[in-house]
Amino acid sequence: MKAVVFYERGSATMEQVMAVYPRHKAFLDTFVEKGQIYGIGPFAGRDGSMGIFKSRDIAEDFVRNDPFVLEGLAGKVTIKEWDDALL
């Protein structure tokens, strides 16, 4: 079953986010290269973001090691299993 990760916007400034973004992107790319993620990105208005992962275990690993989380830039993080009926 797939898993969806929701990040709420934290109190970090855009300058703080952009300073960490290169590390976040490099980390994210390892999941992309392994085919473990289907999509990821911010919501319109930049009030949060989401990612769709192959499994809950993979989503939990991502959240546990994401520089945005490790450096305190993400707000509340929620992981929900998703029963994708189309694929």
C-alpha positions as CSV (number, residue, x, y, z in Angstrom):
1,M,0.0,0.0,0.0
2,K,1.3,3.5,-0.8
3,A,1.8,6.2,1.8
4,V,1.3,9.9,1.6
5,V,3.4,12.3,3.7
6,F,2.0,15.7,4.5
7,Y,4.4,18.4,5.8
8,E,2.7,21.5,7.3
9,R,4.7,24.7,7.0
10,G,6.9,25.4,9.9
11,S,8.0,28.8,11.1
12,A,11.2,28.8,9.0
13,T,11.8,31.7,6.6
14,M,12.1,31.1,2.9
15,E,15.8,32.0,3.3
16,Q,16.2,29.2,5.9
17,V,14.4,26.8,3.6
18,M,16.5,27.6,0.6
19,A,19.7,27.2,2.6
20,V,18.7,23.6,3.4
21,Y,17.1,22.8,0.1
22,P,20.2,21.5,-1.7
23,R,20.7,18.9,1.0
24,H,16.9,18.0,0.9
25,K,17.1,17.7,-2.9
26,A,20.1,15.5,-2.8
27,F,18.4,13.3,-0.2
28,L,15.2,13.2,-2.2
29,D,17.1,12.2,-5.4
30,T,18.2,9.0,-3.8
31,F,14.5,8.0,-3.4
32,V,13.8,9.0,-7.0
33,E,16.7,7.0,-8.3
34,K,15.4,3.9,-6.5
35,G,11.9,4.4,-7.8
36,Q,10.5,4.7,-4.2
37,I,8.6,7.9,-4.7
38,Y,5.8,8.8,-7.1
39,G,5.6,12.6,-6.6
40,I,6.5,15.3,-4.2
41,G,6.2,19.0,-3.9
42,P,4.6,22.1,-2.2
43,F,1.0,23.1,-2.3
44,A,-0.1,26.3,-4.0
45,G,0.5,29.1,-1.6
46,R,3.5,27.3,-0.1
47,D,1.4,26.4,3.0
48,G,2.8,22.8,3.1
49,S,3.8,20.0,0.9
50,M,3.2,16.3,0.3
51,G,4.9,13.3,-1.2
52,I,3.6,9.9,-2.4
53,F,5.8,6.9,-1.6
54,K,5.8,3.2,-2.5
55,S,5.2,2.1,1.1
56,R,4.8,3.4,4.7
57,D,8.3,2.0,5.6
58,I,9.8,4.1,2.8
59,A,7.8,7.2,3.8
60,E,8.9,6.8,7.4
61,D,12.6,6.4,6.4
62,F,12.3,9.6,4.3
63,V,10.7,11.6,7.1
64,R,13.2,10.3,9.7
65,N,16.2,11.4,7.6
66,D,15.0,14.4,5.6
67,P,17.1,17.5,6.3
68,F,14.0,19.7,6.4
69,V,12.9,17.6,9.4
70,L,16.3,17.1,11.0
71,E,17.0,20.8,10.9
72,G,13.6,21.8,12.3
73,L,12.2,23.5,9.2
74,A,9.1,21.3,8.7
75,G,6.1,21.8,10.8
76,K,3.8,18.9,11.7
77,V,4.4,15.8,9.7
78,T,1.6,13.3,9.0
79,I,1.9,9.9,7.2
80,K,-1.2,8.2,5.9
81,E,-1.4,4.9,4.1
82,W,-3.2,5.3,0.8
83,D,-5.2,2.6,-1.0
84,D,-4.7,3.9,-4.6
85,A,-7.6,2.3,-6.5
86,L,-6.4,3.4,-9.9
87,L,-2.9,1.9,-10.2
